[in-house]
Structure formats: C-alpha cells, structure tokens
Amino acid sequence: MKHVAEGMQDFYRRLTKDGYHPEDVKPALYQVERIVHMEQVRRHILNCTDCSLCERAKSRVPGTGNTSTPLMIVGEGPGEDEENWGLPLVGISGSLLTLILGKAGIGREQIYMTNVVKCRVTDEKGKNRTPMREETLECGKYLRRELDIVRPKVVLALGKVALQFFFPDMKTMSQFRGNIYEYEGTKVVPTWHPAYVVRQRGDALTKAKKEVWNDLKVAIECAKRERKR
C-alpha cells in the first residue's frame, strides 16, 4: 500500500503546483486513494487460495458499492446466485433487501455491501451451510480491510454470522437486533438476514419484514447523528 500513498503525495504536489487549492485537492485524492485500495483488496479476494473454501467455490465475491458511505451492510456469505453473478446480496433475499432500502430512499449504489465470507460455503452435497468460526476468522481479514478503507459510521449486520464476527459472545439475534453497539469505534446495528425473512410465512413474515425495516431506520438515524459529530 506504500506505493499508493507515495503516488497520492505526488499527485498532490502536481495539482497544487498547477494552482488547485490544497483544501480542494486533499478530499478528492482521499476518495481516489480509497477506491485504489479497495480495488487492491478486490483483486486479492478474487485470487485468494488461503483456505479450503476456495477448493469448492466457483468464484469469490468481493464487496461492492460506495467507498465513501457512512452506512455499510455486512451479510453472511454468498449464496448460489451471488456466486454465479459475482456480487453480494443479489439473490431473492438480496432483492428483498434492495426493496427495503429503496423504501427508505437508499439505492444500492449509495452504500457499500459485503459479506463476512467471500466464498459460498457448502456441505459435501453442495448445499449451503453456515460458516464455521475458523472460516469467518480466516476470511474476515478481507472484511477488516474493507472496514479500514470505507470507515463507515454504522454497520448494519445481517444475521447471526455477521453479528458474531463483531461480537462473538452475542448468540441470539432476537435478543440483540435493533440495538446499537460499538465495534472499534464503529456503530453496529444487528438485524435479521433477508434469507431468514423470506423463509417466513404469514404473520411471521410480516413481523420479520417490519423488524428489518425498523432496524434499518435505527441504522440510518444513527449514521446521520454520527456524521454530524
């Protein structure tokens, strides 16, 4: 990453020498630097062979979106649709999430979306399974880099795997969802994973969708407050 910083310093000198105001140049270069760093992370993910998940995965699925957003959404890991398309949260559950975000006036392009695990996690029969703790710890190094680059004010953590990445001792989503917690200076709001929501029926479905909506509003309002500080 050192050569990126050196390049930005060179750009700064050249632009200010050409007459651009330093206070205009700094934030512009900061955004460019974040984009470059994230592209490096994305390339590392796409070429990763660091654990056994890579052996079965058809593809790796990096995060995507706005690297300057105050709100980051973190899910569990890619499913079959995400693996096929190479994008996080784009299957049926991701479509539900996109719908809920849209009702809040937020487009996917405005925020950053990613997962704890970047490869689809399957059993011997090729069916989705929950990532083991050691798998989330290994793959979590990429999520930590994404957090370092984006520096979101608030993370909306979807499901128990995402929740336990930040807070390993929190075992029950129903107990902790909708509240605001702090992880290394970043606020975290846990909520149900959309995949859980779409499995519900009747009153349970209505209740789960309402809870995700309410939790999203908590995260949005928290992000607004944090940006003003």
Protein Blocks (a to p, Z undefined) as FASTA:
>chain_A
ZZmmmmmmmmmmmmmmnopafklmmmmmmmmmmmmmmmmmmmmmmmgckbfklmmpmbdc
ddedjfkbfbdcddfbdcfklmmnopahibfmlmmmmmmmmmnopafklpccddfblcdc
ddfkopacdddfklmmmmmmmmmmmmmmnopabdcdedjklmmmmmmmlmblklmgoiac
deehiacdddddfklmmmpghjllmmmmmmmmmmmmmmmmmmmmmmmZZ
